[in-house]
Amino acid sequence: MPCLNKIYHTFTSVLVACLLLAAAGPVCADPVLWKIQSKQNAVYLFGSIHIADASVYPLRPAIENAYKDSDVLVVEADETQADQVKLNEILVTRGFYTGTETIADHIGKDTMQMLHKFLEKTGIPYATVARMRPGLIAITLTVARIVQLGYSPELGIDRYFINKARKDAKPIQQLETAEGQMDLMLSFSDDDLLLKHTVVSLDEMDDMFKELMAAWKSGDSSKIEAVMLTDQLKEHPEFEALYRRLFDDRNIAMTSKISDMLGQTKNYFVVVGAGHLVGKKGIVSLIKKRNYTIELLK
């Protein structure tokens, strides 16, 4: 069974199509930072890359200053706050087929061929994943691919600010939980669709990283939306239902929690996957529809 800690550190990347960084020099990136202002307080929104390398740092001063101006750090999920017993229970009971069932019994011939081709290319034996359900296969293959590409969740933006907040004794809150995210990945009913999406995304991961990180570093929200969402949906419209659960439904829930922070007496620094901020159904658009004052900080 794959290591649970490694699985959690990397499965978030599956949810956001694995925003990573191509090699670049150590200069300040210029990713998007938003500020939502109420009469009582401010909420800063910063789009995260969950897995990266050292070349994403240093962050520009406006981002560091927004963190310093905030009383509370908010992240999608902090795995150190997870109930490890519950996480393991979800993984064991929901991640594998029972009896003699294998993934081959639950997906179509074409998707099975795609899986075998990807496994051969990456050197992963089919026996390793044969009894896994698609959600766990997605997590496991993402772990393997990220290791091959040489990236680490320890250098991701979330981890950077979580470590910083602990050092500063700043409270850390969550928009979601590790248990909830793991449950989401293991609860999709369309096995074939999820596995097809996994193989397609991982097959294109290296090139996607380069495009996504160039867009993230330059603060190009339209490009992030195109690479992460619209381009793939144009090519694979069958993924729409999957994206609705991975992005749209979660955006609504997270926006509601962010709205609850406004009007409080504390300032909040919210770090959320960059893919959740962009597009007509992204958190920024949803916040604007609630008539809050929101500005882009340079």
C-alpha positions in Angstrom: 0.0 0.0 0.0 1.4 3.4 -0.8 2.7 5.6 2.0 -0.3 7.6 3.4 1.7 10.7 4.1 3.2 10.8 0.6 -0.2 10.1 -0.9 -1.8 13.1 1.0 1.1 15.4 0.2 0.6 14.8 -3.5 -3.1 14.0 -4.1 -4.0 17.7 -3.9 -2.1 18.2 -7.1 -4.5 15.8 -8.8 -7.3 18.1 -7.8 -5.7 21.1 -9.4 -4.0 19.5 -12.4 -0.6 19.6 -10.7 0.7 23.2 -11.1 4.4 22.9 -11.1 7.5 24.9 -12.1 9.9 24.6 -15.0 13.5 25.6 -14.3 13.9 29.3 -13.9 16.2 31.8 -12.2 15.8 33.0 -8.6 13.8 36.2 -9.3 10.6 37.4 -7.7 7.6 36.0 -9.4 4.5 38.1 -9.9 1.5 35.8 -9.2 -1.9 37.2 -8.6 -2.9 38.5 -5.2 -6.4 39.8 -4.4 -7.7 41.8 -1.4 -11.3 41.7 -0.3 -12.2 44.6 1.9 -15.1 44.9 4.3 -15.8 47.7 6.8 -14.2 45.7 9.6 -11.4 43.6 8.0 -9.6 42.4 5.0 -9.3 39.0 3.4 -6.3 38.4 1.0 -6.6 35.7 -1.7 -3.4 34.2 -3.0 -3.4 31.5 -5.7 -1.2 28.6 -4.7 0.9 26.0 -6.5 0.8 22.9 -4.3 4.0 21.4 -5.6 7.1 23.3 -6.7 10.8 23.7 -6.5 13.0 26.4 -5.0 12.8 28.6 -8.1 9.4 29.9 -7.2 11.0 31.9 -4.4 11.4 34.6 -3.2 7.7 35.8 -3.3 7.3 39.4 -4.1 7.1 41.9 -1.2 3.3 42.6 -1.6 2.6 38.9 -0.9 4.8 38.7 2.2 3.3 42.0 3.4 -0.3 40.7 3.0 0.7 37.7 5.1 2.2 39.9 7.8 -0.9 42.1 7.8 -3.1 39.0 8.5 -4.0 37.5 11.8 -4.9 34.1 10.5 -3.6 31.9 7.7 -6.2 29.9 5.8 -5.3 27.0 3.5 -7.3 24.5 1.5 -6.3 21.7 3.9 -3.4 21.2 6.4 -2.5 17.5 6.5 -0.9 18.0 9.9 -4.4 18.6 11.3 -5.7 15.4 9.7 -7.2 12.5 11.5 -4.7 9.9 10.3 -6.8 7.0 11.6 -9.8 8.2 9.5 -7.6 8.9 6.5 -6.2 5.4 6.6 -9.7 3.9 7.0 -10.9 5.8 4.0 -7.9 4.7 2.0 -8.2 1.0 2.9 -12.0 0.7 2.7 -12.6 2.9 -0.4 -9.3 2.7 -2.3 -9.3 -1.0 -3.4 -11.6 -3.5 -5.0 -12.6 -6.6 -3.1 -12.3 -10.2 -3.9 -11.0 -11.0 -7.4 -12.1 -7.7 -8.9 -9.6 -5.5 -10.7 -9.6 -2.2 -12.5 -10.0 -4.1 -15.8 -13.5 -5.1 -14.7 -14.6 -1.5 -14.4 -13.2 0.5 -17.3 -13.5 0.2 -21.1 -11.1 -1.3 -23.5 -9.8 2.0 -24.8 -9.1 3.4 -21.3 -7.4 0.2 -20.3 -5.1 0.4 -23.3 -4.3 4.0 -22.3 -3.5 2.9 -18.8 -1.2 0.1 -20.0 0.6 2.5 -22.4 1.2 5.0 -19.6 2.4 2.3 -17.1 4.8 1.0 -19.7 6.2 4.4 -20.4 6.7 5.2 -16.7 8.0 1.8 -15.7 5.2 1.0 -13.2 4.1 -2.7 -13.2 0.3 -3.2 -13.8 0.2 -5.4 -10.8 0.9 -2.4 -8.6 -2.4 -0.7 -9.5 -4.5 -3.7 -10.7 -6.7 -3.9 -7.5 -6.8 -0.1 -6.9 -9.9 2.0 -7.7 -9.4 4.9 -10.1 -9.2 7.5 -7.4 -6.3 5.7 -5.7 -4.7 5.0 -9.1 -4.9 8.7 -9.8 -3.1 9.5 -6.5 -0.5 6.7 -6.9 0.4 7.6 -10.5 0.6 11.3 -9.6 3.1 10.4 -6.8 5.2 8.5 -9.2 5.1 11.1 -12.0 6.0 13.9 -9.6 8.9 12.0 -8.2 10.1 11.3 -11.7 10.0 15.0 -12.5 11.9 15.9 -9.4 9.4 18.2 -7.6 8.2 18.3 -4.0 5.2 19.3 -2.0 7.5 20.5 0.7 8.4 23.5 -1.6 4.8 24.3 -2.5 3.3 27.6 -1.5 0.9 26.0 1.0 3.8 24.3 2.8 5.8 27.6 2.8 3.1 29.6 4.5 2.1 26.7 6.9 5.7 26.5 8.1 5.9 30.3 8.3 2.6 30.5 10.4 3.9 27.8 12.8 7.1 29.7 13.3 5.1 33.0 13.9 2.6 31.3 16.1 -0.2 32.4 13.7 -3.4 30.4 13.8 -4.1 28.1 10.8 -7.6 27.4 9.5 -8.8 25.1 6.7 -11.3 25.6 3.9 -11.5 21.8 3.6 -10.0 18.8 5.3 -7.6 16.1 4.3 -10.2 13.6 5.0 -12.8 15.4 2.8 -10.4 15.7 -0.1 -9.4 12.1 0.1 -13.0 11.1 0.3 -13.7 13.2 -2.8 -11.0 11.5 -4.8 -12.3 8.0 -3.9 -16.0 8.7 -4.4 -16.4 9.3 -8.1 -18.9 6.9 -9.6 -17.6 6.9 -13.2 -14.5 4.8 -13.0 -13.7 5.0 -16.7 -14.0 8.8 -16.9 -11.8 9.4 -13.8 -9.1 7.1 -15.0 -9.2 8.5 -18.6 -8.8 12.0 -17.2 -5.9 10.9 -15.0 -4.0 9.3 -17.8 -4.6 12.2 -20.2 -3.5 14.8 -17.6 -0.4 12.9 -16.5 0.6 12.2 -20.0 0.7 15.9 -20.7 2.0 16.9 -17.3 5.5 18.0 -18.2 4.5 20.5 -20.9 1.5 21.6 -18.8 3.8 22.5 -15.9 5.8 24.8 -18.1 2.8 26.6 -19.5 1.1 26.8 -16.1 4.1 28.1 -14.2 4.9 30.7 -16.8 1.3 31.9 -16.4 1.4 31.8 -12.6 4.7 33.7 -12.4 3.4 36.4 -14.7 0.0 36.6 -13.0 -1.8 35.6 -16.2 -5.1 34.4 -14.9 -6.6 33.9 -18.4 -3.7 31.6 -19.3 -4.1 29.6 -16.1 -7.8 29.2 -16.9 -7.1 28.1 -20.4 -4.4 25.5 -19.6 -6.1 24.1 -16.5 -9.8 24.2 -17.5 -11.0 25.4 -20.9 -8.4 23.9 -23.2 -8.8 20.4 -21.9 -12.6 20.7 -21.8 -12.6 21.7 -25.4 -10.6 18.7 -26.3 -12.5 16.4 -23.8 -16.0 17.7 -23.2 -16.8 14.4 -21.5 -14.7 15.7 -18.5 -17.3 18.4 -17.7 -19.0 16.5 -14.9 -15.6 15.6 -13.4 -14.5 19.3 -13.4 -17.8 20.3 -11.9 -17.0 18.2 -8.8 -13.3 19.0 -8.7 -13.7 22.7 -9.2 -17.1 24.3 -9.4 -18.8 22.7 -6.4 -15.8 23.2 -4.2 -15.4 26.8 -5.4 -19.0 27.5 -4.2 -18.3 25.9 -0.8 -15.0 27.7 -0.3 -16.5 31.1 -1.3 -19.1 30.7 1.3 -16.5 30.1 4.0 -14.4 33.1 2.8 -17.5 35.3 2.9 -18.0 34.3 6.5 -14.5 35.7 7.3 -15.6 39.1 6.1 -17.0 41.4 8.8 -14.9 39.7 11.4 -12.3 41.6 13.5 -9.3 39.7 12.2 -7.6 39.9 8.8 -7.2 36.6 6.9 -4.6 35.4 4.4 -6.2 32.7 2.2 -4.0 30.4 0.2 -6.0 28.4 -2.3 -5.1 26.5 -5.5 -4.7 29.0 -8.4 -7.2 27.0 -10.5 -9.9 27.8 -8.0 -9.6 31.5 -8.4 -9.9 31.8 -12.2 -12.9 31.7 -14.6 -16.5 32.6 -14.4 -17.1 29.9 -11.8 -14.0 30.7 -9.9 -13.8 32.1 -6.4 -12.9 35.6 -7.5 -16.0 35.8 -9.8 -18.2 34.4 -7.1 -16.9 36.9 -4.6 -17.6 39.8 -7.0 -21.2 38.5 -7.4 -21.7 39.0 -3.7 -20.9 42.7 -4.2 -17.8 42.8 -2.0 -15.0 45.3 -2.7 -12.2 43.3 -4.2 -9.0 44.7 -5.8 -5.9 43.2 -7.5 -2.8 44.1 -5.6 0.5 44.8 -7.3 
